[in-house]
Amino acid sequence: MNFNGKTLIIIGSILFFCQLVNFISIDSISPAFERAQVLSAISSVIIVLIGFLFKQFNPNKGERVELEGENKFIFDPDLPTEILDELAWGSEAILTSTAAATILIHNDGKNILRRGITSDKVFEPGETCMRSVKDMKLISLANTKFYPGRDEFFSFCPNVPSIIIIPIDNKSFILVGGWSCRCFTKADEKWINNWSKKLNNIFLKNSF
């Protein structure tokens, strides 16, 4: 059974109903029984409240979107072999191990790799991507539908529902788009962020 907020609400409601039936069906009431009933009722209500809080802070993932674009693997032919091998391996791992549908790696004004569902347009990073690089912080857009700057990503993948941007260094970043809203977990973000640090070391090693 999928244990979630709804499950807690059902369990708490059943327990409250059972203690209520028990109270009605009892022949005599003692002080000890009254105390037990009060504690039982409070416990049931607390379980129900926890269930509601669990639902509030753990929203369901959105439905998978049919993305616009074609499945492609495009890379800069001038890339050093070590960098290309690492980018090929890492991008494949992200696309197969996470909810990612598309990935782009940008370096010093140039898109050096695009893989997955890709637009035919040339991607030009805007304010959001530049802010991620400037602050050297991961930016997560769990639902691009409500993001006012979503036009920036139309040339990346027009209707991509979720995006994470991970800086590599002060001129490079990884852009990852997901199949649905809220599809990336904290583990996904941590994994890709750690890979960006590895890329940074490889870029420095190759004077890239």
C-alpha positions in Angstrom: 0.0 0.0 0.0 1.2 3.5 -0.8 1.6 5.1 2.6 0.8 8.8 2.3 -1.3 11.6 3.8 -4.5 10.1 2.6 -3.7 6.8 4.3 -3.1 8.6 7.6 -6.4 10.4 7.3 -8.2 7.1 6.8 -6.5 5.4 9.7 -7.2 8.3 12.1 -10.8 8.4 11.0 -11.3 4.7 11.6 -9.7 4.9 15.0 -11.9 7.8 16.0 -15.0 6.0 14.8 -14.0 2.9 16.7 -13.5 4.7 20.0 -16.8 6.5 19.5 -18.6 3.1 19.0 -16.9 1.8 22.0 -18.0 4.7 24.1 -21.7 4.3 23.0 -21.7 0.6 23.6 -20.2 0.6 27.1 -22.6 -0.2 30.0 -20.8 1.7 32.8 -18.3 4.6 32.7 -15.4 4.8 35.1 -12.9 7.7 35.5 -10.2 5.5 34.0 -12.4 4.7 31.0 -13.1 8.4 30.5 -9.4 9.2 30.5 -8.7 6.5 28.0 -11.5 7.7 25.7 -10.2 11.3 25.8 -6.6 10.1 25.0 -7.9 7.9 22.2 -9.9 10.7 20.7 -7.0 13.2 20.9 -4.7 10.6 19.3 -7.1 10.0 16.4 -7.5 13.7 15.7 -3.7 14.2 15.8 -3.2 11.4 13.2 -5.8 13.0 10.9 -4.1 16.4 11.2 -0.7 14.9 10.4 -2.3 13.3 7.4 -3.6 16.7 6.1 -0.1 18.3 6.8 1.5 15.3 4.9 -0.7 15.9 1.9 0.0 19.7 2.0 3.8 19.4 2.0 4.0 16.4 -0.3 2.0 17.3 -3.4 1.5 14.6 -6.1 3.6 14.8 -9.2 1.9 16.1 -12.2 0.9 14.0 -15.2 3.5 13.3 -17.9 3.4 15.8 -20.7 3.8 15.0 -24.4 6.7 17.3 -25.2 7.2 19.2 -28.4 10.4 18.4 -30.3 12.4 15.5 -31.5 14.7 13.1 -29.7 18.2 14.1 -30.7 21.8 13.9 -29.6 23.7 17.0 -30.7 27.2 17.9 -29.5 30.1 20.3 -30.4 32.5 18.3 -32.7 35.4 20.3 -31.4 35.1 19.0 -27.8 38.1 17.3 -26.4 37.6 13.5 -26.3 37.7 13.3 -22.4 35.0 16.0 -22.1 32.8 14.5 -24.8 33.0 11.0 -23.3 32.0 12.4 -19.9 29.2 14.5 -21.3 27.9 11.5 -23.3 28.0 9.2 -20.2 26.5 11.8 -17.8 23.7 12.9 -20.0 22.7 9.3 -20.7 22.7 8.6 -17.0 20.5 11.6 -16.2 18.0 10.7 -19.0 17.7 7.1 -17.9 18.0 7.4 -14.1 15.8 10.4 -13.4 12.6 11.9 -14.7 14.6 14.0 -17.2 13.3 14.3 -20.7 15.9 16.7 -22.1 19.3 18.1 -21.2 21.4 21.0 -22.5 24.9 22.0 -21.5 26.0 25.5 -22.1 29.6 26.8 -21.9 30.8 30.3 -22.5 28.0 31.4 -24.9 27.8 28.1 -26.8 25.6 25.1 -26.4 28.1 22.2 -26.4 25.5 19.4 -25.9 21.8 18.9 -26.4 20.2 15.5 -25.8 16.7 14.2 -25.4 13.5 16.0 -26.6 15.1 19.0 -28.3 13.8 22.1 -30.1 15.2 23.1 -33.5 15.8 26.6 -32.3 19.1 27.9 -30.9 18.9 28.3 -27.1 20.0 31.6 -25.7 20.2 31.7 -21.9 18.3 34.5 -20.2 17.9 36.0 -16.8 17.2 32.8 -14.9 20.1 30.9 -16.3 22.5 33.8 -15.8 21.3 34.3 -12.2 22.1 30.6 -11.5 25.6 31.0 -12.9 26.2 34.3 -11.1 25.0 33.0 -7.7 26.5 29.5 -8.3 23.3 28.1 -7.0 20.9 25.4 -8.3 17.5 26.8 -9.4 14.5 24.6 -9.6 11.3 25.5 -11.4 8.9 22.8 -10.3 6.1 24.1 -12.5 7.0 26.3 -15.4 3.4 27.1 -16.1 3.3 29.6 -13.3 6.8 31.0 -13.8 6.7 34.5 -15.4 10.0 34.0 -17.1 9.2 30.8 -18.8 9.6 32.3 -22.3 13.3 32.0 -21.8 13.0 28.3 -22.2 10.8 28.1 -25.3 13.9 27.5 -27.5 15.0 24.8 -25.1 11.8 22.8 -25.1 8.6 24.8 -25.7 6.2 23.1 -23.3 8.6 21.5 -20.8 6.7 21.4 -17.4 9.7 21.5 -15.0 13.3 22.6 -15.1 16.4 22.6 -13.0 19.5 24.7 -13.7 22.8 23.7 -12.2 25.9 25.9 -12.6 29.2 24.2 -13.5 31.4 27.3 -13.2 31.1 31.1 -13.8 30.4 30.6 -17.5 28.8 27.1 -17.8 25.6 25.4 -16.6 23.5 22.3 -17.0 19.8 22.7 -18.0 17.6 19.7 -17.4 13.9 19.5 -18.3 11.5 17.0 -16.8 8.5 15.0 -18.2 6.1 16.4 -15.6 5.6 19.0 -12.9 7.5 18.4 -9.6 9.1 15.3 -11.1 12.7 15.9 -9.8 13.5 14.6 -6.3 16.1 16.0 -4.0 18.2 13.0 -4.7 18.0 13.8 -8.5 19.1 17.4 -7.8 22.0 16.3 -5.5 23.2 13.7 -8.1 23.2 16.2 -11.0 24.8 18.9 -8.8 27.6 16.5 -7.9 28.1 15.7 -11.5 28.4 19.4 -12.3 31.4 19.6 -9.8 33.0 16.7 -11.7 32.5 18.5 -15.0 34.1 21.6 -13.5 37.3 19.7 -12.6 37.4 18.1 -16.1 36.9 21.5 -17.8 39.7 23.0 -15.8 42.0 20.0 -16.6 41.4 20.4 -20.3 41.7 24.3 -20.2 38.1 24.3 -21.5 
